[in-house]
């Protein structure tokens, strides 16, 4: 086992070193942030990019719709990613930012100074950006820098009683945010399937779902996938996103693969409105058990029988590894049925019971009957208060 682990570490270290040698592309968001810091509107300076969501919300409330739209037009990448800004304004700003980014990629696709591979990659990004510009899409966050980050909303965040937020894992970026083949293995497809299933299982609950690929996920077998560095930075972004969500809706986090590491790192700082954390195909949550997570949220775990994550060493040696297997009885999570799920990316396939059980968690309506048969992790569920359906006076 030690020899195998040593070989894995060498491979991961090499991959990580190769990834670190890549040159960074110019950062358009940073350029806009520089100008934003010196901007004024109606004689007032906008809040800093790291201001609290409450400060940001108060600023835009006092600014008025017309001036807010003018500011979004001048600084679309800033406003589109500003936690606390009005949701509709962020959608508008991100549409403008995506249009700008697509124009850049279309020019790059025809740039003869690029290699053929570079031109094809630019054309692929332009195609993805065109898809994001469809009239029915609500983009909550967007940054074309590097591999790109994006978050999309299904439903109405401003009227939702329950919000589900999907945190994906490795190899997630702007291009892989959605797929034609393997649609429900990509963040957009996962969130869309979850949203539809929640409406089917609990139509009385007003819900919204977010496909949240708004962090820099590790690439494949790079060292970053075996350590928590990316997860720590992702956790900061996740907490910022949660702080800026409108309304007082309860929130459930759905954390897949390395996304469960992000959720585990963020767990002890999650706001109380986060009632549930459900992990699928998890390599670990950087904790020995649920109590070490330091959260009041209920923790659920699911893993398909043929998910390759089961073969990973669930341990932590210094900075390497993510700790105890969340589906093990010793971890203490409530084990959900994985019926119908296949492989590492098959948990959100429509028609699978695995998706049904996840949807019931999102709707706040799960019961022990939706847990894995005989799972020890659900034994304590009967002792917990039954979840309150959204819309009731105490929800």
ChimeraX attribute file (.defattr): number of C-alpha atoms within 10 A of each C-alpha:
attribute: neighborCount
match mode: 1-to-1
recipient: residues
	/A:1	7
	/A:2	7
	/A:3	8
	/A:4	8
	/A:5	12
	/A:6	11
	/A:7	12
	/A:8	15
	/A:9	16
	/A:10	12
	/A:11	15
	/A:12	19
	/A:13	17
	/A:14	15
	/A:15	17
	/A:16	19
	/A:17	13
	/A:18	11
	/A:19	15
	/A:20	11
	/A:21	8
	/A:22	8
	/A:23	8
	/A:24	10
	/A:25	10
	/A:26	11
	/A:27	12
	/A:28	16
	/A:29	18
	/A:30	13
	/A:31	13
	/A:32	16
	/A:33	17
	/A:34	11
	/A:35	11
	/A:36	20
	/A:37	13
	/A:38	10
	/A:39	15
	/A:40	11
	/A:41	12
	/A:42	8
	/A:43	7
	/A:44	10
	/A:45	13
	/A:46	20
	/A:47	18
	/A:48	14
	/A:49	16
	/A:50	11
	/A:51	13
	/A:52	16
	/A:53	22
	/A:54	13
	/A:55	17
	/A:56	22
	/A:57	19
	/A:58	13
	/A:59	18
	/A:60	20
	/A:61	13
	/A:62	10
	/A:63	17
	/A:64	10
	/A:65	13
	/A:66	9
	/A:67	14
	/A:68	19
	/A:69	19
	/A:70	13
	/A:71	22
	/A:72	21
	/A:73	17
	/A:74	16
	/A:75	22
	/A:76	27
	/A:77	28
	/A:78	26
	/A:79	30
	/A:80	27
	/A:81	24
	/A:82	26
	/A:83	29
	/A:84	25
	/A:85	24
	/A:86	21
	/A:87	22
	/A:88	15
	/A:89	21
	/A:90	27
	/A:91	23
	/A:92	19
	/A:93	28
	/A:94	30
	/A:95	26
	/A:96	20
	/A:97	24
	/A:98	22
	/A:99	15
	/A:100	15
	/A:101	19
	/A:102	22
	/A:103	14
	/A:104	14
	/A:105	20
	/A:106	17
	/A:107	14
	/A:108	19
	/A:109	22
	/A:110	15
	/A:111	14
	/A:112	11
	/A:113	9
	/A:114	13
	/A:115	11
	/A:116	13
	/A:117	10
	/A:118	16
	/A:119	20
	/A:120	15
	/A:121	16
	/A:122	22
	/A:123	19
	/A:124	16
	/A:125	24
	/A:126	24
	/A:127	15
	/A:128	18
	/A:129	22
	/A:130	15
	/A:131	12
	/A:132	22
	/A:133	17
	/A:134	10
	/A:135	8
	/A:136	8
	/A:137	14
	/A:138	23
	/A:139	26
	/A:140	27
	/A:141	26
	/A:142	27
	/A:143	24
	/A:144	23
	/A:145	16
	/A:146	14
	/A:147	17
	/A:148	19
	/A:149	21
	/A:150	25
	/A:151	24
	/A:152	25
	/A:153	25
	/A:154	23
	/A:155	18
	/A:156	15
	/A:157	21
	/A:158	16
	/A:159	15
	/A:160	22
	/A:161	22
	/A:162	27
	/A:163	29
	/A:164	30
	/A:165	24
	/A:166	26
	/A:167	30
	/A:168	30
	/A:169	29
	/A:170	18
	/A:171	19
	/A:172	25
	/A:173	25
	/A:174	23
	/A:175	19
	/A:176	19
	/A:177	26
	/A:178	22
	/A:179	15
	/A:180	9
	/A:181	8
	/A:182	12
	/A:183	18
	/A:184	22
	/A:185	21
	/A:186	24
	/A:187	29
	/A:188	27
	/A:189	20
	/A:190	29
	/A:191	28
	/A:192	23
	/A:193	22
	/A:194	31
	/A:195	23
	/A:196	18
	/A:197	23
	/A:198	29
	/A:199	17
	/A:200	13
	/A:201	15
	/A:202	18
	/A:203	12
	/A:204	13
	/A:205	20
	/A:206	21
	/A:207	28
	/A:208	29
	/A:209	30
	/A:210	28
	/A:211	28
	/A:212	26
	/A:213	29
	/A:214	25
	/A:215	26
	/A:216	20
	/A:217	24
	/A:218	24
	/A:219	17
	/A:220	15
	/A:221	17
	/A:222	21
	/A:223	23
	/A:224	21
	/A:225	26
	/A:226	21
	/A:227	21
	/A:228	23
	/A:229	15
	/A:230	19
	/A:231	29
	/A:232	17
	/A:233	16
	/A:234	24
	/A:235	23
	/A:236	15
	/A:237	18
	/A:238	22
	/A:239	16
	/A:240	17
	/A:241	19
	/A:242	18
	/A:243	16
	/A:244	19
	/A:245	19
	/A:246	18
	/A:247	12
	/A:248	14
	/A:249	23
	/A:250	22
	/A:251	28
	/A:252	26
	/A:253	25
	/A:254	30
	/A:255	26
	/A:256	27
	/A:257	23
	/A:258	30
	/A:259	32
	/A:260	30
	/A:261	31
	/A:262	31
	/A:263	28
	/A:264	27
	/A:265	23
	/A:266	24
	/A:267	22
	/A:268	15
	/A:269	13
	/A:270	20
	/A:271	17
	/A:272	11
	/A:273	16
	/A:274	21
	/A:275	21
	/A:276	21
	/A:277	26
	/A:278	26
	/A:279	33
	/A:280	31
	/A:281	28
	/A:282	28
	/A:283	30
	/A:284	30
	/A:285	32
	/A:286	25
	/A:287	21
	/A:288	19
	/A:289	20
	/A:290	23
	/A:291	14
	/A:292	14
	/A:293	20
	/A:294	16
	/A:295	21
	/A:296	18
	/A:297	22
	/A:298	17
	/A:299	23
	/A:300	24
	/A:301	29
	/A:302	27
	/A:303	28
	/A:304	22
	/A:305	14
	/A:306	12
	/A:307	17
	/A:308	13
	/A:309	20
	/A:310	17
	/A:311	9
	/A:312	12
	/A:313	16
	/A:314	17
	/A:315	17
	/A:316	17
	/A:317	9
	/A:318	8
	/A:319	10
	/A:320	15
	/A:321	20
	/A:322	27
	/A:323	20
	/A:324	22
	/A:325	26
	/A:326	32
	/A:327	26
	/A:328	16
	/A:329	15
	/A:330	14
	/A:331	21
	/A:332	21
	/A:333	28
	/A:334	27
	/A:335	28
	/A:336	29
	/A:337	23
	/A:338	25
	/A:339	18
	/A:340	17
	/A:341	24
	/A:342	18
	/A:343	14
	/A:344	20
	/A:345	20
	/A:346	23
	/A:347	27
	/A:348	29
	/A:349	22
	/A:350	18
	/A:351	12
	/A:352	16
	/A:353	19
	/A:354	27
	/A:355	25
	/A:356	27
	/A:357	26
	/A:358	30
	/A:359	26
	/A:360	20
	/A:361	26
	/A:362	32
	/A:363	32
	/A:364	24
	/A:365	19
	/A:366	19
	/A:367	15
	/A:368	17
	/A:369	11
	/A:370	19
	/A:371	24
	/A:372	20
	/A:373	12
	/A:374	9
	/A:375	17
	/A:376	17
	/A:377	24
	/A:378	23
	/A:379	15
	/A:380	12
	/A:381	15
	/A:382	10
	/A:383	8
	/A:384	8
	/A:385	7
	/A:386	12
	/A:387	14
	/A:388	13
	/A:389	18
	/A:390	21
	/A:391	14
	/A:392	9
	/A:393	7
	/A:394	7
	/A:395	14
